Amino acid sequence: MRILIATGIYPPDIGGPATMLGALAKSLEENGLEIRILTYSDIVSKDEEKIFRVGRGHYLRYFLKMLRLSKWAEVVYVTDTYSVGYFAYLIKKITGKKYILRFAGNGAWETAVNKGWINDYILDFQDKTYPKKIEKMKKRIKKIMVNADKIIAVCNFLRELAVKIGASREKIKVIYNSIDFAKKEGYRIGLRERFGKNAKIMIYSGRLVPWKGIDAVIKIMPKLINKLGNVNFLVLGDGPEEKNLKSQASNLKIDRNVHFLGRISHDEIISYLQESDLFVLNTNYEGLSHAILEAMKAGVPIITTKVGGNPEIIEDNKDGLLVSYNNKEELFEAAVKILTNDDFKRSLVANAREKLEKFNWEQNVKETIKVIKETFL
């Protein structure tokens, strides 16, 4: 079978989704499938043997390249619900080529929130009526979902969202993300030497976007410092909220305790996680978070929210702690509970590592191949 993977990110792009796609392509080839990859990229050079890179923002060039490669492919596997997904929809209309959609998030909702047009919850987004520019994006997403031959949702929450958007439940398969293909351990960073032997180190890893709720974590920092002393919050990643978050830390006079480290490599992320005391993801929306899985693997206890796919990974008070989104009192109490109780911390870490067995890479690949084969029926 000849498969074209059409995506917006791919190694050497960093982050869990890009790393996973690289591993998926390799695993599919090892199972006898022929693979070509088309991706947006900051690195644009001559076409590689199996990887075709188009500069970010060059949508027409990407579409024409995708159209040409789709003639080689027997099925197209697309990984987003915006430009790449829409191109797959158009190509199907033109040529009849089947496509599989990997559904890991709603691009229309994310765009509207990032631009400051809305602040509604992702499920409410489907029920409300908005100005034309937003409704146009919603209609595009629905076209992509409804016309996909198969949909791979990364969690049960997103399967239900896909149905809410208009997709047929029968063509949706839930395949959880996995990270156990990444065998590397991190290297020593030396955070204790940097911040002090008795320092408490909290960490966030991901995009700096409004719905991740990083601002609420920063807001509880003065109270944590007052109660526990030397508390530091490491923010790994970049995004549109970076300037606002830095300004907030400055206004609260906690610049020395909140550290913005920018976008760093996957190996570095694992290294920072392994030396931290607490991973915090105060998010208003999540599919099946690579960041949570990486924290579980690294052995750092987790606080996250009761939204999206998070409760499918974390059982409250067993694998981690679940709090309400942006509830600063719950965030504070949860952080204190973990940072002051080593036995509880060890219990969370042990249970989380055991839970990771559920998110198995071998099973991920096996189920993905099954969906690809079913697309031919």
N, C-alpha and C positions, 0 to 999 in steps of 0.2 A: 504493500500500500504506500502511496506517495502522499505525504502530508505537508502542507504549507502552514507553518506557524507564523501568524501575523500579529505583531505586538508593538507596543510603544516603548518597551524597555527590554534590554537584554544585556548580559555581560559584555563589556566591563562595567556597565551601570551597576551601582551598588544597591544594597537593600535586599530583603527577603524575596520579594516577587521576582526580581531579575535573576537572582541566584537560583531560585527554584526552576525557572524556565530553562536555564542552561542545563541543569541536571535532568530535566524532563526530556529535552531534545536528545541528550546522550542516552538516556535509558530507553527511549523509544527506538533509537537506532540499534541498540543492543538486542532489542526484541524483534528485529527484522524489518522495521519500517524505514522507508526512505524519507528523509527530512530536509526541508529547506526552511530558512528563517528570514523573515522580512521584519525590520525594526527601524523605528526612528532612532537616531543616534547623534551624539555630539562628535563622534569620530566618523567622518565620512571619507572613505578611501575607495580604491578599486574593489569591485565585488570580490568577496572571498568565495571559496569553492561552494559553500553551502549557506553562507550568511550574506544578506543584502541589506546595506545600511543607507537610510535616507535622512538627510538633515532635518532636524526638528523644525516644524512649521512649513515644510514643503509638502503640503497635502496633495496637490495634483500629481507631483512626481511620485509620491508614495502610492497613490491610487493606480496610476498607470503601470508601475512596477508590480503591484499586487495583481492587477488584471493579467499581466503577462505571465507571472508565476502561477496563477490559478489555472492556466491552461495545462501546465505540467502536472499539477496536483490533482489527486482524486477527491480530496476533501480539504477544506480550509479550517484551521483551528485558530480562532481569534480570542484575544485575551482582554478586550475592554469593550465597553458599551458606548463608546463615543465615536471618534473618527474612524478607527480601525474596524469597529463593528459595523458602522454605517457603510463603509466601503464593501465589506463582505455582503451586506444586504443588497447593495447596488449591483455587485458582480453576479449575485444569484439571479437578480431580475434580468440582467443582460444575457447571461450564459447558462443559467440553471445550476451552477455549481453549488453543491451543498456546503454548509458551514456549521461548525460546532462553536458555541459561545461559552467561554469560561466566564462565569458571572461572579465577580469578587467585589462589586460595588457599583453604585448608580452614578455615572458620570454627569448626568444632568443636575442631580442634587448637589454633588460636590462642586460643580462649577458655580451654581447659584449661591451656595454658601460662601465659597472663596471670594466671590465678587461682592459680597455684602448685600445681595439682593433679598435674601431670606435668612431666617434663623429657625425655621421649622424643623421638626424631627423628620427623619427620612421616611417613616411610614405615613405621617400626616401629609407629606409632600405629594403623595399620589392622590389624595382626596380633595385637595384644595385647588382652586382656579387662580392662576397668576397672570400677569401681563403677557402679551404675545410672545416676547423673546424667550420666556421660560416655558410657556406652553409648547412652543415649537421644539424645544429641546426634549420635553417629555414625550411628545409624539414621535420624535426620532428614536428615542430609547425603546418605545413600545414596538415600533416597526422592526427594530433589530431583534428584540426578544421574540416576537410573535413569528417571525420568518425564519428563525434559527431552526435547523433540523434536530439538533440536540443542544441541551444546556447543561453545563457542569456548574452547579452551585457549590461554593466552598463551605457552606454550612446550612443547617436547616432554616435558620432565620432568613437567609437570602433566597432559599427555595420558595418560602412563603411570600417574600417580596416580589419575586419573579412572577408568581401566580397573580399577585395583586396588580402588577403592571399589565398583565394580560396573557402571559405565556401559559401554554397547556402543561398541567402538572405531569402528565404522562411522559413528556419528553425531557423532564428534568431529573438529573442524577446528582445526588450530594456526594462529593468526594472531598474529604477534609484535606487541608494543607498539611504538609509534613516538612520537617527539617532534618530528619535523621540521615539524609544523604550527605549532609555536611559533617564530616567526621572530625574536622580539625578542632583542637582545643586552642584556647587563646594563649597569649603570652603574658608575661608579668608586666603590669603597668606601674606598680608601686604607688597606689593611691594612699596607703597608710603613711608612707614617708612624706607624701605631698601634703596631706590634710591633718595628719596627727594620728597617733596610735589609737586614741579613743574616739576618733571621729565617727559619726554616723553618716553614711553615704547613700543617698537616694538617687535614682537614675530614671530617665525617660529616653527612649529611642524611637524615632519616627519622624514623620513630617511635622513641621510647625504650622498647623492649619487650625482654624477656629474651633472645630468640633473635637479636637483632642484635649481640650480643657486644661492645658498647661498653666494657664493664668491662675486657675484656682489653686494649683499646687504651690505656685509662687506665693500666693496670698496667705497660705497657712505657714509659710516658712518662719516669719517672725515669732509666731506662737510656739513652733517646734524648737526654735533656737532658745527661746526663753525657758522652755521646760527641760530640754535635753542637752543644751550647750552647743557643742561643735557639730552642727548638722550642715551638710553640703548637698546641693541638688545639681546633678550633672544632666545637661540637656544635649542629647546627641541627635543631630539632624539639622536641616534648614527648611525654609519655607516662608510664606508671606507674612506670618505672624512674628518673625524673629525680632524686627525692630520694636514692635509694641511690647513684646515680652521683656526685652532688655530694658526698655524704658520703665516698665513696671517694677522690675527688680531694683533699678536705680532709685525710683521714687520711694520705695520701701526701705532704702538704705541697706540692702542685703546683697549688694554687688559681689562682695567677697565670698558669699555662700552659694550663689547661683552661677553656674559655669556653663557657658554656651560653647560647645566644642565643634559645632558645625557638622557637615557631612563627612563621615569617616568610613573606612572600609569595613567589610563584614567581620574580618578577623579582629579588628580593633574593637568593634562593638562587643563581640564575645568576651574579649579581654576585660573591658570595662565592667560588663555585667558580672563576671566571675569575682571581681573584687569589691562589688557593691553590697549593701545591706538590704536594699529594698528597690524593687521595680514598680513604678507607678504609672498607670495608664488611665487617666480620668477622662474617658472618651464618651461622646454622645452617640457615636456610631462606630461599629466595627463589624467586619465580616468574620473571617477566621484569622485572627491576628498572628502574623509571623513573629512579631515582637514578643508576644506573650509566650509562644512556643520556644523562642530563643532564650527567654528568661528562665523558663522551666528547665531547659537543657543545661543552662549555665549554673543552676543551683542558687538562684536568688529568689527570695519570696516575693509574692506579687499582690498588689492591690489594683483592682480594676473595677469597672462599672457593670451594672446588671443590664447591659444593653447588647443588641445584636447577637453575634455568635459567642460572646464572652462566657455566658453561663454554660455553653456546650463544652468549654475547655475547663473552666474553673468552677469547682463546687465550693461554695462559701464555707469558710472555716475548716476546710479539708485540704484543698490544693492551693488556696490563696484566700484573699478577702474580697468580697464584692460590696461595693458602696453605690449609692445613688449618684448620678452624674451631677457634678458641680456642688455637691453637698459638702461644704468645707468642714463642718463639724464631724461628719462621718469620716472624711478623709483624714482629719487630724487624729481622731481616736484610733482609726485603723493603723496609721503610721506609728503611733505611740505603742500600740499593742505589739506590733512586730519588732520595733526597734528596742524594746525594753524586756523582751522575753525570748531568750535564746532557745529554750526547749520548744516553744511554740514555733519559732522560726525554722528549726530543724525538722519539725514534723511536717510543716507546709512544704518544705523543699523535697523531703523524701516522698511524700504523696504525689507531688507534681511530677517528679521523675518517673514514678510508676505509671501515672496517667499518660505520659508521653507515648507509651507503647500503643495506645489507641490511634495515634497519628503516625501511621506506618508508611514509609516511602514505597516499599514493595507493593503494598496494597493499593496505594495511590496510582502507581504506574499500571498495575494489573487492571484496575477499574477504568482508567483512562483508555487503555487499549480496547477494553470491552465496549465502551461508548463509541469509539472510532469505528469498530467493526459493525456495531449496530446501525451506524449511519448509512452503511452500504445496503442494508436490507430494504 
